[in-house]
Amino acid sequence: MHSSVDDPYLPIYGNKVLGIRFGQLEMHGIPRTPVWTSLDVTAEAGTDTITLMAEADWVAGEWISIASTSFEGRDTDKRMIQSIDNSNPAKPVITLNGPLTFKHFAEDV
């Protein structure tokens, strides 16, 4: 699914959509636990590590997306996991393959 902001929109759906009508979509892959988690510590732009709030069964070499925490939904970073420090398994520290472009906020407000 590739497009840009300027690509034509399908009415109602937008310019990026998987649409199924009167059918069923099945997607298969490795079951992950958890599928997603939150950051335990705010990750500043320019850092190449993130600390997770919960244990995850992710492994080095996999790609992850770090969702935007700003009002701009495009402030998402996609990085490959270089290594995982599980010295505190409840809060693993992931080293990424490059620095983050955006700040990812993790504080309780």
ZIDA-V891348 format. One record per backbone hydrogen bond with DSSP energy under -1.0 kcal/mol. NH is the residue of the N-H (numbers start at 1). CO is the residue of the C=O. Records with the same first field share a line. If there is no record, write none. Layout:
NH: CO, CO
//
This chain:
7: 4
10: 14
13: 11
14: 10
40: 51
43: 104
46: 100
47: 44
50: 94
52: 92
53: 38
57: 33
61: 81
62: 59
64: 79
66: 77
75: 72
76: 74
77: 66
79: 64
81: 62
82: 95
83: 95
85: 93
91: 88
93: 85
94: 50
95: 83
96: 48
97: 80
100: 47
104: 43
//
